[in-house]
Amino acid sequence: MKVSLRLSLLLLVATLVLIGDGFDLATIGYAGPELVKHWGIKREALTPAVTAGTVGLLLGAPLLSFVGDRFGRKVAILSGLVFFGLISLLTGLATTFTQRRPR
C-alpha cells in the first residue's frame, strides 16, 4: 500500500498537535508553582488553565465523534485541528493573565 504525500502531511500535523497538546497538559503541573511565585497570583487563579485541557477533551471527544460519524473522519480531524490551532493562536493575543472579552 502506497501512502500519499497528503496523508503523510496530515499524519505529521496531527502528530505535532497531539505532542503540543500533551506537552501543555504535562508541563502545567510543573510550571504552575513557578508561575504563581513569579506572577504574584493566588494558586487558585491557575484553575482555569489547568482544567481547560480536560474540559476540552470532555467536550471535544463526543462532539468530534459525532462529526466523524456524520460527515467523515477527515472532516472531524481537520475541524478539530483548525479549532485547536485557532484557539491556541488566540491565547497569544492575551495581554494580561485575567484578560476578559470587551463588553
N, CA, C and O atoms as a GROMACS GRO file, in nm:
protein
  412
    1MET      N    1   0.083  -0.118   0.000
    1MET     CA    2   0.000   0.000   0.000
    1MET      C    3   0.088   0.125   0.000
    1MET      O    4   0.179   0.138   0.082
    2LYS      N    5   0.062   0.214  -0.092
    2LYS     CA    6   0.139   0.337  -0.104
    2LYS      C    7   0.070   0.448  -0.024
    2LYS      O    8  -0.051   0.467  -0.034
    3VAL      N    9   0.149   0.519   0.054
    3VAL     CA   10   0.097   0.630   0.134
    3VAL      C   11   0.122   0.759   0.057
    3VAL      O   12   0.235   0.788   0.018
    4SER      N   13   0.016   0.836   0.037
    4SER     CA   14   0.028   0.960  -0.040
    4SER      C   15   0.095   1.069   0.043
    4SER      O   16   0.100   1.062   0.166
    5LEU      N   17   0.146   1.169  -0.025
    5LEU     CA   18   0.206   1.284   0.041
    5LEU      C   19   0.103   1.356   0.127
    5LEU      O   20   0.134   1.402   0.237
    6ARG      N   21  -0.017   1.366   0.077
    6ARG     CA   22  -0.125   1.434   0.150
    6ARG      C   23  -0.154   1.364   0.283
    6ARG      O   24  -0.168   1.429   0.386
    7LEU      N   25  -0.163   1.232   0.281
    7LEU     CA   26  -0.187   1.156   0.402
    7LEU      C   27  -0.068   1.169   0.498
    7LEU      O   28  -0.087   1.181   0.619
    8SER      N   29   0.052   1.166   0.445
    8SER     CA   30   0.171   1.181   0.528
    8SER      C   31   0.172   1.317   0.597
    8SER      O   32   0.205   1.326   0.716
    9LEU      N   33   0.136   1.423   0.525
    9LEU     CA   34   0.131   1.557   0.585
    9LEU      C   35   0.022   1.565   0.692
    9LEU      O   36   0.043   1.626   0.797
   10LEU      N   37  -0.092   1.505   0.665
   10LEU     CA   38  -0.200   1.504   0.764
   10LEU      C   39  -0.156   1.433   0.891
   10LEU      O   40  -0.181   1.482   1.001
   11LEU      N   41  -0.092   1.320   0.876
   11LEU     CA   42  -0.042   1.246   0.993
   11LEU      C   43   0.064   1.325   1.068
   11LEU      O   44   0.067   1.324   1.191
   12LEU      N   45   0.150   1.394   0.996
   12LEU     CA   46   0.253   1.476   1.060
   12LEU      C   47   0.190   1.589   1.140
   12LEU      O   48   0.228   1.612   1.255
   13VAL      N   49   0.096   1.660   1.081
   13VAL     CA   50   0.030   1.771   1.150
   13VAL      C   51  -0.046   1.720   1.273
   13VAL      O   52  -0.039   1.779   1.380
   14ALA      N   53  -0.119   1.610   1.257
   14ALA     CA   54  -0.194   1.553   1.369
   14ALA      C   55  -0.100   1.512   1.482
   14ALA      O   56  -0.130   1.532   1.599
   15THR      N   57   0.013   1.453   1.447
   15THR     CA   58   0.111   1.413   1.547
   15THR      C   59   0.167   1.533   1.621
   15THR      O   60   0.181   1.529   1.743
   16LEU      N   61   0.199   1.640   1.549
   16LEU     CA   62   0.251   1.761   1.613
   16LEU      C   63   0.148   1.824   1.706
   16LEU      O   64   0.183   1.874   1.812
   17VAL      N   65   0.022   1.821   1.665
   17VAL     CA   66  -0.084   1.875   1.751
   17VAL      C   67  -0.095   1.792   1.879
   17VAL      O   68  -0.106   1.848   1.988
   18LEU      N   69  -0.093   1.661   1.866
   18LEU     CA   70  -0.101   1.575   1.984
   18LEU      C   71   0.018   1.596   2.077
   18LEU      O   72   0.002   1.596   2.199
   19ILE      N   73   0.136   1.612   2.021
   19ILE     CA   74   0.254   1.638   2.103
   19ILE      C   75   0.238   1.771   2.175
   19ILE      O   76   0.266   1.782   2.294
   20GLY      N   77   0.193   1.874   2.102
   20GLY     CA   78   0.173   2.005   2.164
   20GLY      C   79   0.068   2.002   2.273
   20GLY      O   80   0.086   2.063   2.378
   21ASP      N   81  -0.040   1.933   2.249
   21ASP     CA   82  -0.147   1.925   2.347
   21ASP      C   83  -0.100   1.848   2.470
   21ASP      O   84  -0.125   1.890   2.583
   22GLY      N   85  -0.034   1.738   2.449
   22GLY     CA   86   0.016   1.661   2.562
   22GLY      C   87   0.123   1.735   2.639
   22GLY      O   88   0.132   1.724   2.762
   23PHE      N   89   0.204   1.811   2.569
   23PHE     CA   90   0.311   1.887   2.635
   23PHE      C   91   0.254   1.991   2.729
   23PHE      O   92   0.301   2.004   2.842
   24ASP      N   93   0.154   2.066   2.685
   24ASP     CA   94   0.100   2.170   2.773
   24ASP      C   95   0.026   2.109   2.892
   24ASP      O   96   0.030   2.166   3.002
   25LEU      N   97  -0.040   1.996   2.872
   25LEU     CA   98  -0.106   1.932   2.986
   25LEU      C   99  -0.005   1.878   3.087
   25LEU      O  100  -0.028   1.883   3.208
   26ALA      N  101   0.106   1.829   3.038
   26ALA     CA  102   0.207   1.773   3.127
   26ALA      C  103   0.287   1.881   3.199
   26ALA      O  104   0.322   1.863   3.315
   27THR      N  105   0.315   1.991   3.133
   27THR     CA  106   0.403   2.092   3.192
   27THR      C  107   0.332   2.189   3.285
   27THR      O  108   0.398   2.254   3.365
   28ILE      N  109   0.200   2.200   3.278
   28ILE     CA  110   0.132   2.296   3.365
   28ILE      C  111   0.150   2.257   3.512
   28ILE      O  112   0.159   2.345   3.599
   29GLY      N  113   0.156   2.128   3.541
   29GLY     CA  114   0.179   2.084   3.678
   29GLY      C  115   0.318   2.120   3.729
   29GLY      O  116   0.338   2.149   3.847
   30TYR      N  117   0.412   2.119   3.639
   30TYR     CA  118   0.550   2.155   3.675
   30TYR      C  119   0.568   2.306   3.680
   30TYR      O  120   0.632   2.358   3.771
   31ALA      N  121   0.511   2.375   3.583
   31ALA     CA  122   0.531   2.520   3.573
   31ALA      C  123   0.439   2.599   3.665
   31ALA      O  124   0.470   2.713   3.700
   32GLY      N  125   0.326   2.540   3.705
   32GLY     CA  126   0.227   2.612   3.786
   32GLY      C  127   0.283   2.679   3.910
   32GLY      O  128   0.262   2.799   3.929
   33PRO      N  129   0.355   2.607   3.996
   33PRO     CA  130   0.409   2.670   4.116
   33PRO      C  131   0.504   2.787   4.086
   33PRO      O  132   0.505   2.886   4.159
   34GLU      N  133   0.582   2.774   3.981
   34GLU     CA  134   0.672   2.884   3.944
   34GLU      C  135   0.595   3.005   3.892
   34GLU      O  136   0.630   3.119   3.921
   35LEU      N  137   0.489   2.979   3.814
   35LEU     CA  138   0.406   3.090   3.766
   35LEU      C  139   0.341   3.164   3.881
   35LEU      O  140   0.337   3.287   3.882
   36VAL      N  141   0.291   3.090   3.979
   36VAL     CA  142   0.230   3.152   4.096
   36VAL      C  143   0.331   3.242   4.167
   36VAL      O  144   0.299   3.354   4.206
   37LYS      N  145   0.451   3.192   4.182
   37LYS     CA  146   0.556   3.268   4.252
   37LYS      C  147   0.598   3.393   4.173
   37LYS      O  148   0.605   3.502   4.230
   38HIS      N  149   0.624   3.377   4.045
   38HIS     CA  150   0.677   3.488   3.965
   38HIS      C  151   0.569   3.591   3.930
   38HIS      O  152   0.599   3.710   3.921
   39TRP      N  153   0.447   3.548   3.910
   39TRP     CA  154   0.340   3.641   3.874
   39TRP      C  155   0.271   3.702   3.995
   39TRP      O  156   0.194   3.797   3.982
   40GLY      N  157   0.297   3.648   4.113
   40GLY     CA  158   0.237   3.700   4.235
   40GLY      C  159   0.085   3.682   4.238
   40GLY      O  160   0.012   3.771   4.281
   41ILE      N  161   0.038   3.566   4.192
   41ILE     CA  162  -0.105   3.538   4.191
   41ILE      C  163  -0.135   3.426   4.289
   41ILE      O  164  -0.045   3.355   4.334
   42LYS      N  165  -0.263   3.411   4.321
   42LYS     CA  166  -0.302   3.300   4.407
   42LYS      C  167  -0.302   3.171   4.326
   42LYS      O  168  -0.323   3.172   4.205
   43ARG      N  169  -0.277   3.062   4.395
   43ARG     CA  170  -0.272   2.931   4.329
   43ARG      C  171  -0.404   2.899   4.260
   43ARG      O  172  -0.404   2.836   4.154
   44GLU      N  173  -0.516   2.941   4.319
   44GLU     CA  174  -0.648   2.914   4.262
   44GLU      C  175  -0.669   2.985   4.128
   44GLU      O  176  -0.755   2.944   4.051
   45ALA      N  177  -0.593   3.088   4.101
   45ALA     CA  178  -0.607   3.161   3.976
   45ALA      C  179  -0.566   3.077   3.855
   45ALA      O  180  -0.604   3.108   3.742
   46LEU      N  181  -0.487   2.973   3.878
   46LEU     CA  182  -0.444   2.886   3.769
   46LEU      C  183  -0.546   2.777   3.737
   46LEU      O  184  -0.528   2.702   3.641
   47THR      N  185  -0.653   2.768   3.815
   47THR     CA  186  -0.752   2.662   3.794
   47THR      C  187  -0.805   2.659   3.651
   47THR      O  188  -0.810   2.552   3.592
   48PRO      N  189  -0.844   2.773   3.592
   48PRO     CA  190  -0.892   2.767   3.453
   48PRO      C  191  -0.788   2.713   3.356
   48PRO      O  192  -0.823   2.639   3.263
   49ALA      N  193  -0.663   2.748   3.374
   49ALA     CA  194  -0.559   2.700   3.284
   49ALA      C  195  -0.536   2.550   3.300
   49ALA      O  196  -0.510   2.480   3.202
   50VAL      N  197  -0.544   2.502   3.423
   50VAL     CA  198  -0.521   2.360   3.449
   50VAL      C  199  -0.637   2.275   3.399
   50VAL      O  200  -0.616   2.165   3.348
   51THR      N  201  -0.758   2.325   3.414
   51THR     CA  202  -0.876   2.246   3.378
   51THR      C  203  -0.918   2.262   3.232
   51THR      O  204  -0.998   2.183   3.183
   52ALA      N  205  -0.868   2.362   3.163
   52ALA     CA  206  -0.911   2.388   3.026
   52ALA      C  207  -0.885   2.269   2.933
   52ALA      O  208  -0.970   2.235   2.851
   53GLY      N  209  -0.771   2.207   2.945
   53GLY     CA  210  -0.740   2.093   2.860
   53GLY      C  211  -0.832   1.976   2.883
   53GLY      O  212  -0.876   1.910   2.788
   54THR      N  213  -0.861   1.948   3.009
   54THR     CA  214  -0.950   1.837   3.042
   54THR      C  215  -1.092   1.865   2.996
   54THR      O  216  -1.160   1.776   2.943
   55VAL      N  217  -1.138   1.988   3.014
   55VAL     CA  218  -1.273   2.025   2.968
   55VAL      C  219  -1.279   2.017   2.816
   55VAL      O  220  -1.380   1.974   2.760
   56GLY      N  221  -1.173   2.058   2.749
   56GLY     CA  222  -1.168   2.048   2.603
   56GLY      C  223  -1.180   1.903   2.556
   56GLY      O  224  -1.250   1.875   2.459
   57LEU      N  225  -1.113   1.813   2.624
   57LEU     CA  226  -1.125   1.671   2.591
   57LEU      C  227  -1.265   1.619   2.619
   57LEU      O  228  -1.321   1.542   2.541
   58LEU      N  229  -1.321   1.661   2.732
   58LEU     CA  230  -1.454   1.617   2.772
   58LEU      C  231  -1.559   1.658   2.670
   58LEU      O  232  -1.650   1.581   2.640
   59LEU      N  233  -1.548   1.779   2.618
   59LEU     CA  234  -1.645   1.828   2.520
   59LEU      C  235  -1.609   1.790   2.377
   59LEU      O  236  -1.697   1.758   2.296
   60GLY      N  237  -1.482   1.794   2.346
   60GLY     CA  238  -1.438   1.772   2.208
   60GLY      C  239  -1.449   1.628   2.161
   60GLY      O  240  -1.483   1.604   2.045
   61ALA      N  241  -1.421   1.534   2.248
   61ALA     CA  242  -1.425   1.393   2.206
   61ALA      C  243  -1.564   1.351   2.159
   61ALA      O  244  -1.576   1.296   2.049
   62PRO      N  245  -1.669   1.374   2.237
   62PRO     CA  246  -1.801   1.333   2.186
   62PRO      C  247  -1.847   1.416   2.067
   62PRO      O  248  -1.910   1.364   1.975
   63LEU      N  249  -1.815   1.545   2.069
   63LEU     CA  250  -1.857   1.631   1.958
   63LEU      C  251  -1.791   1.588   1.827
   63LEU      O  252  -1.858   1.574   1.725
   64LEU      N  253  -1.661   1.568   1.831
   64LEU     CA  254  -1.592   1.530   1.709
   64LEU      C  255  -1.619   1.385   1.670
   64LEU      O  256  -1.607   1.349   1.552
   65SER      N  257  -1.656   1.303   1.766
   65SER     CA  258  -1.701   1.167   1.730
   65SER      C  259  -1.829   1.174   1.649
   65SER      O  260  -1.845   1.103   1.550
   66PHE      N  261  -1.920   1.261   1.693
   66PHE     CA  262  -2.044   1.280   1.618
   66PHE      C  263  -2.015   1.335   1.478
   66PHE      O  264  -2.070   1.288   1.379
   67VAL      N  265  -1.928   1.436   1.472
   67VAL     CA  266  -1.892   1.494   1.342
   67VAL      C  267  -1.829   1.388   1.253
   67VAL      O  268  -1.858   1.381   1.133
   68GLY      N  269  -1.744   1.304   1.310
   68GLY     CA  270  -1.681   1.198   1.233
   68GLY      C  271  -1.782   1.098   1.179
   68GLY      O  272  -1.771   1.053   1.065
   69ASP      N  273  -1.879   1.062   1.261
   69ASP     CA  274  -1.983   0.968   1.216
   69ASP      C  275  -2.073   1.031   1.111
   69ASP      O  276  -2.114   0.964   1.016
   70ARG      N  277  -2.102   1.157   1.127
   70ARG     CA  278  -2.197   1.224   1.039
   70ARG      C  279  -2.134   1.269   0.907
   70ARG      O  280  -2.192   1.251   0.800
   71PHE      N  281  -2.013   1.328   0.914
   71PHE     CA  282  -1.952   1.391   0.796
   71PHE      C  283  -1.822   1.324   0.750
   71PHE      O  284  -1.770   1.358   0.644
   72GLY      N  285  -1.770   1.232   0.828
   72GLY     CA  286  -1.647   1.163   0.790
   72GLY      C  287  -1.532   1.199   0.883
   72GLY      O  288  -1.528   1.306   0.943
   73ARG      N  289  -1.438   1.105   0.892
   73ARG     CA  290  -1.324   1.124   0.981
   73ARG      C  291  -1.235   1.240   0.940
   73ARG      O  292  -1.184   1.313   1.025
   74LYS      N  293  -1.216   1.258   0.811
   74LYS     CA  294  -1.129   1.367   0.765
   74LYS      C  295  -1.183   1.502   0.808
   74LYS      O  296  -1.108   1.588   0.856
   75VAL      N  297  -1.313   1.521   0.791
   75VAL     CA  298  -1.375   1.647   0.832
   75VAL      C  299  -1.360   1.667   0.983
   75VAL      O  300  -1.330   1.777   1.028
   76ALA      N  301  -1.380   1.561   1.061
   76ALA     CA  302  -1.369   1.570   1.206
   76ALA      C  303  -1.225   1.605   1.248
   76ALA      O  304  -1.204   1.691   1.332
   77ILE      N  305  -1.129   1.537   1.188
   77ILE     CA  306  -0.990   1.562   1.223
   77ILE      C  307  -0.949   1.703   1.185
   77ILE      O  308  -0.888   1.774   1.266
   78LEU      N  309  -0.982   1.744   1.064
   78LEU     CA  310  -0.944   1.879   1.021
   78LEU      C  311  -1.018   1.986   1.101
   78LEU      O  312  -0.960   2.091   1.132
   79SER      N  313  -1.143   1.963   1.134
   79SER     CA  314  -1.218   2.059   1.216
   79SER      C  315  -1.153   2.074   1.353
   79SER      O  316  -1.136   2.186   1.403
   80GLY      N  317  -1.118   1.962   1.413
   80GLY     CA  318  -1.052   1.967   1.544
   80GLY      C  319  -0.918   2.037   1.537
   80GLY      O  320  -0.885   2.116   1.625
   81LEU      N  321  -0.840   2.010   1.434
   81LEU     CA  322  -0.710   2.075   1.418
   81LEU      C  323  -0.724   2.225   1.398
   81LEU      O  324  -0.650   2.303   1.458
   82VAL      N  325  -0.819   2.266   1.315
   82VAL     CA  326  -0.839   2.409   1.290
   82VAL      C  327  -0.884   2.480   1.417
   82VAL      O  328  -0.833   2.586   1.451
   83PHE      N  329  -0.981   2.421   1.488
   83PHE     CA  330  -1.030   2.483   1.611
   83PHE      C  331  -0.919   2.492   1.716
   83PHE      O  332  -0.900   2.597   1.777
   84PHE      N  333  -0.846   2.383   1.736
   84PHE     CA  334  -0.736   2.382   1.832
   84PHE      C  335  -0.630   2.486   1.794
   84PHE      O  336  -0.580   2.558   1.880
   85GLY      N  337  -0.597   2.493   1.666
   85GLY     CA  338  -0.497   2.590   1.620
   85GLY      C  339  -0.540   2.733   1.640
   85GLY      O  340  -0.462   2.817   1.685
   86LEU      N  341  -0.666   2.763   1.607
   86LEU     CA  342  -0.716   2.900   1.624
   86LEU      C  343  -0.719   2.941   1.770
   86LEU      O  344  -0.677   3.051   1.805
   87ILE      N  345  -0.768   2.854   1.855
   87ILE     CA  346  -0.773   2.885   1.997
   87ILE      C  347  -0.632   2.902   2.053
   87ILE      O  348  -0.607   2.991   2.134
   88SER      N  349  -0.540   2.818   2.010
   88SER     CA  350  -0.401   2.829   2.055
   88SER      C  351  -0.340   2.962   2.011
   88SER      O  352  -0.270   3.027   2.089
   89LEU      N  353  -0.367   3.003   1.888
   89LEU     CA  354  -0.314   3.131   1.840
   89LEU      C  355  -0.377   3.249   1.913
   89LEU      O  356  -0.310   3.348   1.941
   90LEU      N  357  -0.504   3.239   1.944
   90LEU     CA  358  -0.572   3.348   2.015
   90LEU      C  359  -0.518   3.369   2.156
   90LEU      O  360  -0.521   3.481   2.206
   91THR      N  361  -0.468   3.264   2.219
   91THR     CA  362  -0.412   3.281   2.353
   91THR      C  363  -0.288   3.371   2.350
   91THR      O  364  -0.256   3.436   2.449
   92GLY      N  365  -0.221   3.375   2.236
   92GLY     CA  366  -0.105   3.463   2.222
   92GLY      C  367  -0.140   3.611   2.218
   92GLY      O  368  -0.053   3.696   2.235
   93LEU      N  369  -0.266   3.642   2.197
   93LEU     CA  370  -0.310   3.782   2.194
   93LEU      C  371  -0.343   3.837   2.332
   93LEU      O  372  -0.364   3.958   2.347
   94ALA      N  373  -0.346   3.752   2.432
   94ALA     CA  374  -0.377   3.798   2.568
   94ALA      C  375  -0.264   3.887   2.619
   94ALA      O  376  -0.147   3.857   2.601
   95THR      N  377  -0.302   3.996   2.682
   95THR     CA  378  -0.202   4.090   2.736
   95THR      C  379  -0.194   4.085   2.887
   95THR      O  380  -0.099   4.136   2.946
   96THR      N  381  -0.295   4.024   2.952
   96THR     CA  382  -0.292   4.008   3.097
   96THR      C  383  -0.335   3.866   3.130
   96THR      O  384  -0.389   3.794   3.046
   97PHE      N  385  -0.310   3.827   3.255
   97PHE     CA  386  -0.343   3.692   3.297
   97PHE      C  387  -0.494   3.669   3.300
   97PHE      O  388  -0.541   3.560   3.266
   98THR      N  389  -0.568   3.769   3.340
   98THR     CA  390  -0.713   3.754   3.355
   98THR      C  391  -0.790   3.831   3.249
   98THR      O  392  -0.902   3.875   3.273
   99GLN      N  393  -0.731   3.848   3.134
   99GLN     CA  394  -0.796   3.927   3.029
   99GLN      C  395  -0.934   3.872   2.996
   99GLN      O  396  -0.953   3.752   2.978
  100ARG      N  397  -1.029   3.964   2.990
  100ARG     CA  398  -1.166   3.927   2.958
  100ARG      C  399  -1.203   3.990   2.824
  100ARG      O  400  -1.137   4.083   2.776
  101ARG      N  401  -1.309   3.937   2.765
  101ARG     CA  402  -1.360   3.990   2.638
  101ARG      C  403  -1.418   4.128   2.665
  101ARG      O  404  -1.487   4.147   2.766
  102PRO      N  405  -1.393   4.226   2.576
  102PRO     CA  406  -1.450   4.361   2.595
  102PRO      C  407  -1.603   4.355   2.585
  102PRO      O  408  -1.659   4.279   2.506
  103ARG      N  409  -1.668   4.434   2.666
  103ARG     CA  410  -1.816   4.437   2.665
  103ARG      C  411  -1.866   4.564   2.605
  103ARG      O  412  -1.987   4.584   2.596
   0.00000   0.00000   0.00000
